[in-house]
Amino acid sequence: MGRVELGGIVKDVNLQLVPEATENDYVLVHVGVAISTIDEEEANRSLDFLRQMNELDDLYNSPTGENVTQEDIDRQGNLIISKMMA
């Protein structure tokens, strides 16, 4: 297991599929599992794409303007690019 961060959101993820991942590596996470490591350039391109598609907004905002719970953030953040933490 490891901890990843995206825009201030920290999650525990399973690292079994990326045993080579180390601190400060970027990883692609799906449903709580890191599925691959990617370089910083690819991470930035992916984040830009997600921003353009307004996919990251769902991590922080509720469509109804209500407070977003951690459970909502976790559910909406199933496909994120994350940076490994210590």
C-alpha positions, 0 to 999 in steps of 0.5 A: 500500500502507498499514499498518493496526492492529487490537488490536496486529496490524499488517498491510500492505494494498492501498489501491487501492480507497480512494485517499481513505484517509489516516492515522487513517481507519478502513477495512474490510479483506477479504483484505488489501485495504481495501474502504471507509473508514468513520467511527469510530462505524461502526468501533466498532459493527462491532468490537462486533458482531465481539466479540459473535460471538467473531470477534475471539477467533480473531485472538489464540487458537488453539482448541486452546490452541497458539501462534498464528502470524502466518500463522494471524492473517493467515488469520483476520483477513481481515475486520477493521476497521482504523485507518490508520497512517503 
